């Protein structure tokens, strides 16, 4: 019997217009009524998830959320933080210098200042508007060592990011968790931080075995949690590599793929 289902948001829970279908909302409500924890696990900052948590009524002291690809895990009702894996201003400075060498733009999420960037590039504006954030322009070369950073992102046209990934020093892949969450977002996180580790921590906190966990996603930043889950599910619109990793491939985000998973494996309709 499954006791927890973790859902990625963009490309998974959300349709292309950013909405959640009535069928999916009902399936989630029914899963919760049956005693299953429904957890949103996203690369988004918490502020960019709040309206969806409210829409789905995932706002009680029994509800939990993973934001920043698992860098922050907390109880929704109380706000209590279960886990926080942070980078530093020193990391942001180093990756900023590397981004200049690679010819791509960069931004980051500061614990103190929110979304920060040296300039408001095209894809920083996508991040800002997508999550209704305030952007603070900061010269990354001046960031103090003790600035707490949740994640750092190289952001640019897909072909430029693909080239940047190809030329990343191997040391960078050892020092950070590096994830391509969309073709234009390359993310750098604490080495212990990914959605798989985050869901594993939360499941342990709730005394739930991995075999009782379903994880659903569509992109590279979901791979770790599909590896962890007793049932790893890829969306019909997922990347080819994630589909190969999955135990089950559901319908696309436009075809109520999440609702289908809940109905089939949790509600057993």
Phi, psi and omega per residue, in radians:
X1 nan 2.275 -3.126
X2 -1.440 2.413 -3.070
X3 -2.044 -0.234 -3.122
X4 -2.586 2.373 3.011
X5 -2.202 2.189 3.129
X6 -1.833 2.257 -3.040
X7 -2.105 2.130 2.879
X8 -1.105 2.827 -3.109
X9 -1.795 -1.275 -3.042
X10 -1.174 2.168 -3.114
X11 1.462 -0.053 -3.105
X12 -2.211 -1.396 3.105
X13 -1.199 -0.703 -3.046
X14 -1.590 2.426 2.986
X15 -1.304 3.025 -3.040
X16 -1.094 -0.440 3.094
X17 -1.529 0.129 3.097
X18 1.448 0.193 -3.121
X19 -1.767 2.899 3.042
X20 -2.050 2.189 -3.069
X21 -1.136 2.726 3.097
X22 -1.056 -0.692 3.130
X23 -1.068 -0.754 -3.139
X24 -1.182 -0.734 3.092
X25 -1.012 -0.739 -3.128
X26 -1.191 -0.711 3.119
X27 -1.080 -0.715 3.111
X28 -1.141 -0.750 3.102
X29 -1.071 -0.715 3.141
X30 -1.185 -0.673 3.095
X31 -1.083 -0.765 3.130
X32 -1.129 -0.684 3.125
X33 -1.113 -0.476 3.129
X34 -1.499 0.044 3.068
X35 1.674 0.150 -3.125
X36 -1.574 2.346 3.041
X37 -1.306 2.202 3.038
X38 -1.885 2.074 -3.010
X39 -2.122 2.191 3.020
X40 -1.462 2.258 -3.109
X41 -2.238 1.839 -2.960
X42 -2.352 2.768 2.961
X43 -1.357 -0.190 -3.119
X44 -1.167 2.716 2.914
X45 -1.228 2.792 -3.088
X46 -1.017 -0.676 -3.111
X47 -1.057 -0.529 3.125
X48 -1.414 -0.039 -3.130
X49 -1.932 -0.293 -2.930
X50 -1.049 -0.736 -3.082
X51 -1.185 -0.495 3.094
X52 -1.335 -0.644 3.037
X53 -1.050 -0.714 3.119
X54 -1.186 -0.759 3.139
X55 -1.020 -0.677 -3.096
X56 -1.597 0.051 -3.132
X57 1.054 0.573 3.102
X58 -1.648 1.013 -2.969
X59 -2.205 0.184 -3.062
X60 -1.592 3.108 3.076
X61 -1.271 -0.078 3.066
X62 -1.700 0.015 -3.061
X63 -1.905 2.533 -3.098
X64 -2.315 2.745 -3.090
X65 -2.513 2.490 3.020
X66 -1.932 2.138 3.086
X67 -2.091 2.958 -3.130
X68 0.910 0.705 -3.134
X69 1.011 0.579 3.077
X70 1.679 0.004 3.100
X71 -1.159 -0.452 -3.139
X72 -2.306 2.185 3.098
X73 -2.156 2.202 -3.112
X74 -2.625 2.814 3.025
X75 -1.353 2.289 -3.062
X76 -1.260 -0.801 -3.063
X77 -1.128 -0.791 -3.074
X78 -1.645 -0.361 -3.045
X79 1.396 0.006 -3.124
X80 -1.061 2.280 3.134
X81 -1.540 2.139 3.099
X82 -1.510 -0.599 -3.101
X83 -2.726 2.455 3.083
X84 -2.479 2.054 3.108
X85 -1.958 1.961 -2.969
X86 -1.941 2.605 2.871
X87 -1.692 -3.011 -3.071
X88 -2.309 2.973 3.035
X89 -1.029 -0.566 3.103
X90 -1.102 -0.707 3.078
X91 -1.109 -0.764 -3.129
X92 -1.110 -0.697 3.103
X93 -1.100 -0.779 -3.109
X94 -1.130 -0.758 -3.125
X95 -1.271 -0.494 3.040
X96 -1.116 -0.801 3.105
X97 -1.062 -0.714 3.117
X98 -1.149 -0.699 3.130
X99 -1.080 -0.628 3.099
X100 -1.159 -0.695 3.103
X101 -1.144 -0.605 -3.094
X102 -1.530 -0.180 3.085
X103 1.320 0.620 3.115
X104 -2.236 2.787 3.109
X105 -1.436 2.914 -3.065
X106 -2.584 2.594 2.888
X107 -2.595 3.039 -3.077
X108 -2.659 2.896 3.061
X109 -1.976 1.960 3.099
X110 -1.594 2.399 3.081
X111 -1.046 -0.622 -3.069
X112 -1.497 -0.640 -2.951
X113 -2.027 -0.016 -3.116
X114 1.311 -2.508 -3.114
X115 -1.235 2.148 3.126
X116 -2.236 2.599 3.132
X117 -2.785 2.668 3.054
X118 -1.198 -0.506 3.109
X119 -2.711 2.771 -3.136
X120 -1.576 1.489 3.130
X121 -1.347 3.037 -3.101
X122 -0.950 -0.826 -3.034
X123 -1.503 -0.312 2.919
X124 -1.177 -0.668 3.078
X125 -1.156 -0.623 3.040
X126 -1.039 -0.821 3.120
X127 -1.057 -0.811 -3.090
X128 -1.088 -0.870 -3.064
X129 -1.269 -0.613 -3.117
X130 -1.048 -0.637 -3.070
X131 -1.959 0.173 3.112
X132 0.935 0.946 -3.063
X133 -1.805 2.816 2.937
X134 -1.693 2.275 3.131
X135 -1.724 2.298 3.025
X136 -1.928 2.113 3.122
X137 -1.407 2.221 -3.058
X138 -2.421 2.378 2.972
X139 -1.308 1.877 -3.040
X140 -1.077 -0.411 3.137
X141 -1.201 -0.223 -3.137
X142 -1.796 0.041 -3.101
X143 -1.130 2.315 3.126
X144 -1.274 2.705 -3.137
X145 -0.991 -0.623 -3.019
X146 -1.565 0.131 3.033
X147 -1.117 2.177 -3.118
X148 -1.500 2.117 -3.057
X149 -2.063 2.198 3.139
X150 -1.386 -0.763 3.035
X151 -2.799 2.758 -3.129
X152 -2.155 2.437 -3.055
X153 -2.329 2.251 2.886
X154 -1.520 2.257 -2.995
X155 -2.323 2.174 3.134
X156 -3.017 -3.077 3.126
X157 -1.005 2.493 -3.055
X158 -0.912 -0.709 -3.124
X159 -1.192 -0.576 3.094
X160 -1.236 -0.697 3.115
X161 -1.190 -0.664 3.110
X162 -1.054 -0.733 3.099
X163 -1.146 -0.703 3.125
X164 -1.100 -0.743 3.110
X165 -1.051 -0.706 -3.121
X166 -1.109 -0.516 -3.066
X167 -1.827 0.202 3.072
X168 -1.145 2.275 3.052
X169 -1.043 2.483 -3.128
X170 -1.012 -0.538 3.104
X171 -1.017 -0.616 -3.139
X172 -1.145 -0.716 3.119
X173 -1.185 -0.420 3.070
X174 -1.419 -0.569 -3.025
X175 -1.433 -0.503 -3.042
X176 -2.299 2.793 2.818
X177 -1.415 2.125 -3.082
X178 -1.988 2.139 -3.044
X179 -2.299 2.390 2.981
X180 -1.713 1.760 -3.061
X181 -1.488 -0.519 2.954
X182 -2.502 2.922 3.125
X183 -1.042 -0.283 -3.113
X184 -2.024 0.134 3.092
X185 -2.206 1.969 3.043
X186 -1.926 2.043 -2.956
X187 -1.881 2.496 3.122
X188 -2.144 2.134 -3.078
X189 -2.240 2.955 3.011
X190 -0.901 2.472 -3.061
X191 -1.051 -0.412 3.107
X192 -1.559 0.052 -2.967
X193 -1.853 2.127 2.924
X194 -2.863 2.944 -3.088
X195 -1.110 -0.574 3.130
X196 -1.115 -0.846 3.105
X197 -1.097 -0.662 -3.137
X198 -1.116 -0.818 3.123
X199 -1.153 -0.647 3.098
X200 -1.083 -0.745 3.100
X201 -1.089 -0.796 -3.121
X202 -1.142 -0.756 3.120
X203 -1.071 -0.710 3.082
X204 -1.078 -0.739 3.118
X205 -1.061 -0.625 -3.115
X206 -1.613 0.073 -3.124
X207 1.012 0.787 3.109
X208 -1.998 2.246 3.108
X209 -1.297 2.685 3.136
X210 -1.000 -0.608 -3.107
X211 -1.112 -0.326 -3.125
X212 -1.735 0.264 -3.086
X213 -2.005 2.340 2.970
X214 -1.912 2.351 3.031
X215 -2.183 2.369 -3.054
X216 -2.231 2.274 3.141
X217 -2.751 -3.092 -3.057
X218 -2.395 -0.186 -2.981
X219 -2.389 3.139 -3.050
X220 -1.048 -0.566 3.141
X221 -1.300 -0.049 3.066
X222 -1.719 -0.106 -3.008
X223 -1.059 -0.743 -3.097
X224 -1.092 -0.670 -3.106
X225 -1.330 -0.479 3.026
X226 -1.199 -0.630 3.067
X227 -1.080 -0.680 -3.085
X228 -1.279 -0.681 -2.906
X229 -1.165 2.623 2.955
X230 -1.089 -0.604 3.048
X231 -2.298 1.879 3.101
X232 -1.681 2.131 -3.035
X233 -2.059 2.281 3.029
X234 -1.821 2.484 3.078
X235 -1.243 2.768 3.083
X236 -1.085 -0.423 3.113
X237 -1.687 0.182 -3.106
X238 -1.218 2.879 3.051
X239 -1.129 2.709 -3.131
X240 -1.055 -0.679 -3.114
X241 -1.171 -0.612 3.119
X242 -1.252 -0.651 3.089
X243 -1.078 -0.653 3.112
X244 -1.135 -0.566 -3.118
X245 -1.370 -0.434 -2.958
X246 -1.292 2.652 2.983
X247 -1.407 -0.432 -3.080
X248 -2.640 2.465 3.065
X249 -1.979 2.125 -3.116
X250 -1.682 -2.958 3.095
X251 -1.315 3.018 -3.108
X252 -1.302 2.999 3.101
X253 -1.174 -0.337 3.071
X254 -1.504 -0.157 -3.068
X255 -2.058 0.458 3.103
X256 1.052 0.730 -3.133
X257 -1.036 -0.666 3.127
X258 -1.176 -0.781 3.114
X259 -1.025 -0.725 3.132
X260 -1.036 -0.756 -3.138
X261 -1.090 -0.816 -3.130
X262 -1.101 -0.780 -3.118
X263 -1.134 -0.676 -3.073
X264 -1.354 -0.799 -2.952
X265 -1.780 -0.375 3.136
X266 -1.860 -0.900 -3.114
X267 -1.484 -0.309 3.084
X268 0.921 0.860 3.078
X269 -1.508 nan nan
